Amino acid sequence: MSRLLLTARRISIVLILSLGFFYFFFTRDSDALAPIGLISFTAIAQFFPALLAAIFWRDASLKAVSAAILVGFIAWAWCCFLPSFESVSPAVSDLLQAGPWGISWLRPEAMFGLGGWDPLAHAAFWSLSANVLILTLGSLLTTPSALERIQANAFVDVFRRSTPQHNFVRGSATANDLYFIAERVLGERRAAALFEAEALETGVDPAVLDPTPHFIGRLERELAGSIGAASAHVMLSKVVAGSDVSLEEMMQMADETQQAIEYSQQLERTSAELRLTARKLEDANAQLRELDSQKDEFLSQVSHEVRTPMTSIRSFSEILLEPDDLDQGQRQRFVSTIHQESLRLTKLLDEILDLSALERGERNWQAAPFDAEAALDRAILVCDALLRQKGMRVDTGKRAGATMVDGDADRLCQVFINLISNAVKYNDAADPVVRISSALRSGSYVVDIADNGPGISKSEGKLIFEKFWRGVSGSGDQGGAGLGLAISRQIVARMDGTLELVPGKLPGACFRVKLPLAGRA
């Protein structure tokens, strides 16, 4: 603020000096330099009616004062400032002699025929008259704003107050009354300390303390620090006899109360925003912790899955490095095992990369209409050897017939093969069977693949689509990385469909694939 005032002061100085220089430059050949001080005083006099109204007239309005000063300066410029250029400007000289457009009663030095006056007295009369007239009429015709009324109450008739506003006289107020107010506002500890200090200074017991005007003023200052000066004065005025509460004090108290309310509302909004931000940060932190936990679990599972084939490869490689300890048949068997474990490791890495690409949407996807029933038949044919090896029979239920869906036929076939192979892998029934059916329902192609194996418990049902999850029930070869269902669900999701575990007619698990028909996705 000090820098702003200093800058404004410097600009004002430069502006005033510049105006003085230009006036001197244009009037250097005239005799107007002598009365320039009187001309300036006449201009400054235009503020005098506004000053008087601000001190003594409550109903004066800002709009009226502004208009009055403007009109006064226009009259001053016409009657006083313009004539100072008479000796240097023929046009101004003609204007003073004949008036504008030949209207003589508008001559600057004889307005409305009032001639023969001293030019400065003439200019001061007309400019101040116009100023006062506009100020009076404007104030009577306009209504002051609330801020103007508050300022008027604070400054109008200020010199008529014989005593300071915040002085208290000894009245009927007791120490108990004042202590009650102090305790409510300051708190019990601060109030007690204030009264004990006063009793110690006066040398009396706190119980018989007689409040003095000095102590009441001190108490007012303490209260003002908590509730505002106006509120503190009004509160004590109600307790101390002989002190009136003025309209100005009530308005100040209302103003301070309004400021306190606005500040409280601002604090509430800020607190709500902070609480919302804190909640968002907590949610984001929880998500980050969950992602970090999933990352750790994923790395642990990947490490475990990779370590198993790598251990086998390393062990058999070390055996093969031993010279002349193995016959040709053993060497062939160990080399075959190394080859199979290498294929297993390659398949695992391919599945991990495939799932990662599907989750990020980076895998190339040839979406086109194709016959979903043909993809299902191809998957059954691919799994025929696996079914025969396990001795399982396929119970083909009702089929939907040729049905067109949008997507990738090879990818959908991969999903069906994974579901059928899982049904074979985890089925330990005496008469194992897998039931495959398809139908059209509400504009969707629905395929159910069920088996009569041990099924999936409710606790495992929430985990089956997680990465690296493998069933714990069933018998036979349950190898695999546990990524099949996770990849299958991502593939179906890319085709705008769903893959779910649903209750089936057989006692085992039942997986349902649901895809929108071509043109309805």
C-alpha positions in Angstrom: 0.0 0.0 0.0 2.9 2.4 0.8 4.4 1.8 -2.6 1.1 2.5 -4.2 0.7 5.8 -2.4 4.3 6.8 -3.2 3.7 6.0 -6.9 0.4 8.0 -7.0 2.1 10.9 -5.3 5.0 11.0 -7.8 2.5 10.7 -10.8 0.5 13.6 -9.3 3.6 15.8 -9.0 4.6 15.1 -12.5 1.1 15.8 -13.8 0.7 19.0 -11.9 4.1 20.3 -13.0 3.3 19.3 -16.6 0.0 21.2 -16.6 1.7 24.2 -15.1 4.4 24.1 -17.8 1.9 23.8 -20.7 -0.2 26.6 -19.3 2.8 28.8 -19.0 3.9 27.8 -22.5 0.5 28.8 -24.1 0.1 32.0 -22.1 3.7 33.2 -22.0 2.9 36.4 -24.0 -0.1 37.3 -21.9 -0.6 38.9 -18.5 -2.4 35.9 -17.1 0.5 34.7 -15.0 -0.2 37.2 -12.2 -3.8 36.1 -11.3 -3.0 32.4 -11.9 -3.1 31.7 -8.1 -6.6 33.2 -7.8 -7.7 31.2 -10.8 -6.4 28.0 -9.1 -8.1 28.9 -5.8 -11.4 29.4 -7.6 -11.0 25.9 -9.0 -10.2 24.4 -5.6 -13.3 26.1 -4.2 -15.4 23.6 -6.2 -14.7 21.0 -3.5 -15.9 23.2 -0.7 -19.7 22.5 -1.0 -18.9 18.7 -1.1 -16.8 19.0 2.1 -19.5 20.9 3.9 -22.1 18.4 2.9 -19.9 15.5 4.0 -19.6 17.0 7.5 -23.1 18.4 8.1 -25.6 16.8 5.8 -26.5 13.1 6.2 -28.6 12.9 3.0 -25.9 14.1 0.6 -25.2 11.3 -2.0 -22.1 10.4 -3.9 -23.8 10.7 -7.3 -25.0 14.3 -6.5 -21.6 15.3 -5.2 -19.8 13.9 -8.3 -22.2 15.7 -10.6 -22.0 19.0 -8.7 -18.2 19.0 -8.8 -18.2 18.2 -12.5 -20.7 21.0 -13.3 -18.8 23.5 -11.0 -15.5 22.8 -12.9 -17.2 23.2 -16.2 -18.6 26.6 -15.1 -15.2 27.6 -13.7 -13.4 26.6 -17.0 -15.9 28.7 -19.0 -16.0 31.8 -16.8 -12.5 31.9 -15.4 -10.0 29.6 -17.1 -10.9 30.3 -20.7 -10.7 34.1 -20.5 -7.1 33.8 -19.4 -6.2 33.0 -23.0 -7.8 36.3 -24.4 -4.6 38.0 -25.2 -3.0 35.1 -27.0 -6.0 33.8 -28.9 -8.2 35.9 -31.3 -10.9 33.3 -31.2 -11.1 33.5 -27.4 -11.2 37.3 -27.6 -14.1 37.2 -30.1 -15.9 34.7 -27.8 -15.6 37.1 -24.8 -16.9 40.0 -26.9 -19.9 38.4 -28.7 -20.5 35.1 -26.9 -20.9 31.7 -28.5 -22.8 31.8 -31.8 -23.5 35.5 -31.1 -25.4 34.8 -27.9 -24.4 37.7 -25.7 -25.9 36.5 -22.4 -23.6 33.5 -22.5 -20.4 35.6 -22.6 -17.9 34.0 -20.1 -17.4 37.3 -18.2 -21.1 38.4 -18.4 -23.2 35.3 -17.9 -26.9 36.0 -18.1 -26.2 39.7 -18.4 -24.4 39.9 -15.1 -21.6 42.3 -16.2 -19.5 44.8 -14.5 -18.2 42.3 -11.9 -14.7 41.4 -11.1 -13.9 38.4 -13.4 -12.8 36.2 -10.5 -15.8 37.1 -8.4 -18.1 36.5 -11.4 -16.5 33.1 -12.1 -16.7 32.1 -8.4 -20.3 33.1 -8.1 -21.6 31.2 -11.1 -19.4 28.1 -10.6 -20.3 27.7 -6.9 -23.9 28.5 -7.5 -24.2 25.8 -10.1 -22.2 23.4 -7.8 -24.5 24.0 -4.8 -27.7 23.8 -6.9 -26.7 20.4 -8.5 -25.6 19.1 -5.1 -28.8 20.1 -3.4 -31.2 18.9 -6.1 -29.2 15.7 -6.8 -29.2 14.7 -3.1 -32.9 15.3 -2.8 -33.7 13.3 -5.8 -31.3 10.3 -5.2 -31.1 7.9 -2.3 -27.7 7.2 -0.6 -26.5 3.6 -0.6 -26.1 1.6 2.5 -22.3 2.2 2.6 -23.0 6.0 2.2 -25.4 5.9 5.2 -22.9 4.0 7.3 -20.1 6.5 6.4 -22.5 9.4 7.1 -23.3 8.1 10.6 -19.5 7.8 11.2 -18.6 11.4 10.1 -21.6 13.7 9.9 -21.8 16.1 13.0 -18.6 14.5 14.3 -17.7 17.8 16.0 -20.9 18.0 18.1 -19.8 15.0 20.2 -18.7 16.5 23.5 -17.2 13.3 24.9 -15.3 10.4 23.3 -17.5 7.7 22.0 -16.0 4.8 24.0 -15.6 6.5 27.4 -17.7 5.0 30.2 -18.7 6.6 33.4 -19.2 4.9 36.7 -22.8 3.7 36.9 -24.9 0.8 38.2 -22.8 -2.0 36.7 -21.3 -4.4 39.2 -18.2 -6.5 39.0 -20.4 -9.6 38.8 -22.2 -8.2 35.7 -18.9 -7.4 34.0 -17.3 -10.7 35.0 -20.3 -12.6 33.5 -19.8 -10.8 30.1 -16.0 -11.3 30.2 -16.4 -15.0 31.1 -18.8 -15.6 28.2 -16.6 -13.9 25.6 -13.0 -14.4 26.9 -13.4 -17.6 28.8 -13.2 -18.3 32.5 -9.3 -18.3 32.7 -8.8 -15.0 30.9 -11.7 -13.3 32.7 -10.4 -14.4 36.1 -6.9 -13.2 35.3 -8.2 -9.8 34.2 -10.2 -9.2 37.3 -7.5 -10.4 39.6 -5.0 -8.1 38.0 -7.3 -5.1 38.5 -7.9 -6.1 42.1 -4.2 -6.4 42.7 -3.6 -2.9 41.2 -6.3 -1.3 43.3 -5.4 -3.2 46.5 -8.8 -4.7 47.1 -10.3 -8.1 47.3 -11.6 -9.4 43.9 -15.0 -10.1 45.6 -15.5 -6.4 46.5 -14.0 -4.9 43.3 -15.6 -1.7 42.2 -15.3 -1.2 38.4 -13.7 2.1 37.5 -14.1 3.8 34.1 -10.4 2.9 33.4 -11.1 -0.8 34.1 -14.2 -0.8 32.0 -12.3 0.7 29.1 -9.6 -2.0 29.5 -12.3 -4.6 29.5 -13.8 -3.2 26.3 -10.4 -3.4 24.6 -10.1 -7.1 25.7 -13.5 -7.9 24.4 -12.9 -6.0 21.1 -10.0 -8.4 20.4 -12.6 -11.2 20.3 -15.9 -9.8 19.0 -14.9 -6.4 17.5 -14.8 -2.9 18.8 -18.4 -1.9 18.0 -19.9 -5.2 19.4 -17.8 -4.8 22.6 -18.9 -1.2 23.1 -22.6 -2.0 22.5 -22.4 -5.0 24.9 -20.8 -3.0 27.7 -23.2 0.0 27.1 -26.1 -2.3 28.0 -24.5 -3.1 31.3 -23.0 0.3 32.3 -25.7 2.7 33.2 -25.8 6.1 31.5 -24.4 5.0 28.1 -26.7 5.1 25.1 -26.5 2.8 22.1 -26.5 4.9 19.0 -27.7 3.9 15.5 -24.1 4.2 14.3 -22.9 1.7 16.9 -25.7 -0.7 16.0 -24.8 -0.4 12.3 -21.1 -1.0 13.1 -22.1 -4.0 15.2 -24.2 -5.3 12.3 -21.3 -4.7 9.9 -18.9 -6.6 12.1 -21.3 -9.4 12.6 -21.8 -9.6 8.8 -18.1 -9.8 8.3 -17.8 -12.5 10.9 -20.6 -14.5 9.2 -19.0 -14.1 5.8 -15.6 -15.1 7.3 -17.2 -18.1 9.0 -18.9 -19.1 5.7 -15.7 -18.8 3.9 -14.0 -21.0 6.5 -16.8 -23.5 6.2 -16.4 -23.6 2.4 -12.6 -23.9 2.7 -13.0 -26.7 5.3 -15.4 -28.5 3.0 -13.0 -28.2 0.1 -10.2 -29.4 2.3 -12.2 -32.4 3.5 -13.2 -33.3 -0.1 -9.5 -33.0 -1.2 -8.4 -35.1 1.7 -11.0 -37.7 0.9 -9.9 -37.7 -2.8 -6.3 -38.1 -1.6 -7.2 -40.9 0.7 -9.0 -42.7 -2.2 -6.1 -42.1 -4.5 -3.7 -43.3 -1.8 -5.8 -46.4 -1.3 -5.8 -47.1 -5.0 -2.0 -46.6 -5.2 -1.6 -49.1 -2.3 -3.9 -51.6 -4.0 -2.0 -51.2 -7.2 1.3 -51.5 -5.4 0.0 -54.7 -3.7 -1.2 -56.1 -7.0 2.2 -55.3 -8.6 4.0 -57.1 -5.8 1.7 -60.1 -6.0 2.0 -60.1 -9.8 5.8 -60.0 -9.7 5.8 -62.7 -7.0 3.6 -65.0 -9.1 5.5 -64.3 -12.3 8.8 -65.1 -10.5 7.3 -68.3 -9.2 5.9 -69.4 -12.6 9.2 -68.6 -14.4 11.4 -70.2 -11.7 9.8 -73.6 -12.0 10.6 -74.3 -15.6 14.0 -72.5 -15.3 14.9 -74.8 -12.4 14.1 -77.9 -14.4 16.0 -76.6 -17.4 19.1 -75.8 -15.3 19.0 -79.1 -13.4 18.8 -81.3 -16.5 21.4 -79.1 -18.3 23.8 -79.7 -15.4 23.2 -83.4 -15.6 23.8 -83.4 -19.4 27.1 -81.6 -18.8 28.4 -84.6 -16.8 30.5 -86.7 -19.3 30.0 -90.4 -19.8 27.4 -90.9 -17.0 24.3 -91.2 -19.1 23.3 -93.5 -21.9 21.7 -92.3 -25.1 18.1 -92.9 -23.9 18.5 -90.9 -20.7 20.1 -88.0 -22.6 17.2 -88.0 -25.1 14.7 -88.0 -22.3 16.5 -85.1 -20.5 16.8 -83.1 -23.8 13.0 -83.7 -24.4 12.2 -82.4 -20.9 14.3 -79.3 -21.4 12.5 -78.7 -24.7 9.1 -79.1 -23.1 10.0 -76.7 -20.2 11.3 -74.2 -22.7 8.0 -74.3 -24.6 6.2 -74.0 -21.3 8.3 -70.9 -20.4 7.7 -69.4 -23.8 4.0 -70.0 -23.6 3.9 -68.3 -20.1 5.7 -65.2 -21.4 3.5 -65.1 -24.4 0.4 -65.2 -22.2 1.7 -62.5 -19.9 2.5 -60.2 -22.9 -0.9 -61.0 -24.5 -2.8 -60.2 -21.3 -0.8 -57.0 -20.8 -1.4 -55.9 -24.3 -5.2 -56.7 -24.1 -5.5 -54.7 -20.8 -3.8 -51.6 -22.4 -5.7 -52.0 -25.7 -2.5 -52.4 -27.7 -3.1 -55.7 -29.3 -4.0 -55.6 -33.0 -7.7 -56.4 -33.3 -9.4 -57.4 -36.6 -13.0 -56.8 -35.8 -15.4 -58.1 -38.4 -18.7 -60.0 -38.6 -18.3 -63.8 -38.3 -20.3 -66.9 -37.5 -19.9 -67.5 -33.7 -21.3 -71.0 -34.0 -18.6 -72.0 -36.4 -16.0 -70.7 -33.9 -17.6 -72.9 -31.2 -17.6 -76.0 -33.5 -13.9 -75.4 -34.3 -13.1 -75.2 -30.6 -14.9 -78.5 -29.9 -13.0 -80.1 -32.7 -9.7 -78.9 -31.4 -10.4 -80.2 -27.9 -11.6 -83.6 -29.3 -8.3 -85.3 -28.6 -8.1 -83.9 -25.1 -11.7 -85.1 -24.4 -10.9 -88.6 -25.7 -7.7 -88.8 -23.6 -9.7 -88.0 -20.5 -12.5 -90.2 -21.5 -15.1 -87.4 -21.4 -18.1 -87.2 -23.5 -19.6 -84.0 -24.9 -23.3 -83.4 -24.3 -24.3 -80.9 -27.0 -27.5 -79.2 -25.9 -29.6 -76.9 -27.9 -27.7 -74.8 -30.4 -28.5 -71.4 -31.8 -27.6 -72.1 -35.4 -25.5 -69.8 -37.6 -25.2 -66.5 -35.7 -23.2 -63.4 -36.7 -21.3 -61.4 -34.1 -18.7 -58.7 -34.4 -15.1 -59.4 -33.4 -12.2 -61.8 -34.0 -13.1 -65.4 -34.8 -9.7 -66.8 -33.7 -9.9 -64.9 -30.4 -13.4 -66.2 -29.6 -12.3 -69.7 -30.6 -9.4 -69.3 -28.1 -11.9 -68.4 -25.4 -14.0 -71.5 -26.1 -10.9 -73.8 -26.2 -9.8 -72.4 -22.8 -13.2 -73.0 -21.2 -13.5 -76.6 -22.6 -10.0 -77.5 -21.6 -10.6 -76.2 -18.0 -13.7 -78.4 -17.9 -11.6 -81.4 -18.8 -8.7 -80.5 -16.6 -10.6 -80.1 -13.3 -13.2 -82.8 -13.8 -12.7 -85.8 -11.5 -16.2 -87.4 -11.8 -16.5 -91.1 -12.5 -18.4 -90.4 -15.7 -17.1 -87.0 -16.7 -19.2 -85.0 -19.1 -19.1 -81.5 -20.5 -22.3 -79.9 -21.7 -22.2 -77.2 -24.4 -25.2 -75.2 -25.5 -26.0 -71.9 -27.2 -29.0 -69.7 -27.7 -30.2 -66.3 -28.8 -31.6 -64.2 -25.9 -32.7 -60.5 -26.1 -30.5 -59.7 -29.1 -27.5 -61.5 -27.7 -25.6 -64.7 -28.5 -25.3 -66.8 -25.3 -23.0 -69.9 -24.8 -23.0 -72.1 -21.7 -20.1 -74.5 -21.1 -20.8 -76.7 -18.0 -19.3 -79.8 -16.5 -20.1 -82.3 -13.7 -16.9 -81.9 -11.8 -16.3 -80.6 -8.2 -17.4 -77.1 -9.2 -16.1 -73.8 -7.8 -16.8 -72.6 -4.2 -18.2 -69.2 -3.5 -14.9 -68.0 -2.1 -13.0 -69.1 -5.2 -15.7 -67.7 -7.4 -14.5 -64.2 -6.7 -10.9 -65.0 -7.7 -11.2 -67.2 -10.8 -10.7 -64.3 -13.2 -7.7 -62.9 -11.4 -4.2 -63.4 -12.8 -2.4 -66.6 -12.0 -5.4 -68.1 -10.2 -5.7 -71.8 -10.6 -8.3 -74.1 -9.1 -7.5 -76.4 -6.2 -10.2 -79.0 -6.9 -10.1 -81.8 -9.4 -7.5 -84.3 -10.4 -5.2 -85.0 -13.3 -2.8 -82.5 -14.9 -3.6 -79.1 -13.7 -0.6 -77.4 -15.1 -0.8 -73.9 -16.6 0.0 -70.3 -15.6 -3.5 -69.4 -14.4 -3.9 -66.7 -17.0 -6.4 -68.4 -19.3 -9.6 -67.0 -17.7 -8.1 -63.5 -17.3 -7.1 -63.4 -21.0 -10.5 -64.9 -22.0 -12.4 -62.2 -20.1 -10.3 -59.5 -21.7 -11.0 -60.9 -25.1 -14.8 -61.1 -24.5 -14.8 -57.6 -23.1 -13.1 -56.3 -26.3 -16.0 -57.7 -28.2 -18.4 -55.8 -25.9 -19.5 -59.0 -24.2 -19.3 -60.7 -20.8 -17.8 -63.8 -19.4 -19.3 -65.0 -16.1 -19.5 -67.9 -13.7 -23.2 -68.8 -13.4 -25.3 -71.6 -11.8 -25.7 -74.5 -14.2 -27.8 -77.6 -14.6 -24.8 -79.9 -13.9 -23.2 -80.1 -10.4 -19.9 -78.6 -11.6 -18.9 -75.2 -12.9 -20.8 -73.4 -15.7 -19.3 -70.5 -17.6 -21.4 -68.2 -19.8 -20.2 -66.2 -22.7 -22.6 -63.4 -23.8 -22.0 -61.4 -27.0 -24.1 -58.8 -28.8 -25.3 -59.7 -32.3 -23.6 -58.1 -35.3 -24.7 -54.5 -35.8 -26.1 -54.1 -32.2 -22.8 -53.6 -30.3 
